[in-house]
Amino acid sequence: MKCNHCKNPVKEQDVICEWCGREISLFQSNDDMHPVNKFEQELREIESKAREKFQERIDNINSNSNEGIVGKIFGTTNYEQWDEDYEEELSQYVYKLHAKAVANFVLPTNPKLLKEVLELAKNNYRLNKVAFWDDDEENKNKLLLSLAWLNLSKVVKNKLGIENRYSVVDKLVNYLYKNSGLKWVIIVFSIYVLLFVIIGLINYFQE
Ligand SMILES: [Zn+2]
């Protein structure tokens, strides 16, 4: 690898050229080979491949229905159509595949690129974060994906030497996500406590 200003040899993890002191730019922001761009492109490809697969499945169902020409002409044959259920099933499938891709992402060595990966991971974690009160079963795969992004940001931070500072609340919420039984125990318990407080207050003001 060579410096893009003075053409002297530099290492991949260098941010500043040791020869000319100028910043090394490994990639243009719109470069296809840029690791972050490439990764985002791969995620988009995964989604479109999954969509193709689903469309094939629907086409197969339709070509295998043997109601014949008469049924088709008079519209009595039920054509399988792309509907909300398919869309939902597809997004669940894509969440799962994306989670797998994020978990298998190979980190670049350059600190500048690592910071870009960290930004990407943080943004996607925020985007896919599941609310505490959302249904667990429905959001299982989305949760899987958000945790994969969170984990990626942790790994990058470790590589960059940034300390992971998570508040007690963050830790607790993440723990409860993974143990949804306990989550409901706490929710029910909180409702009971609230109820007792209300009853207590009512009694207090009645006296
Ligand atoms: Zn240089």
Boltz pocket constraint, residues with backbone or C-beta under 6 A from the ligand:
constraints:
  - pocket:
      binder: B
      contacts: [[A, 3], [A, 4], [A, 5], [A, 6], [A, 7], [A, 8], [A, 17], [A, 18], [A, 19], [A, 20], [A, 21], [A, 22]]
      max_distance: 6.0
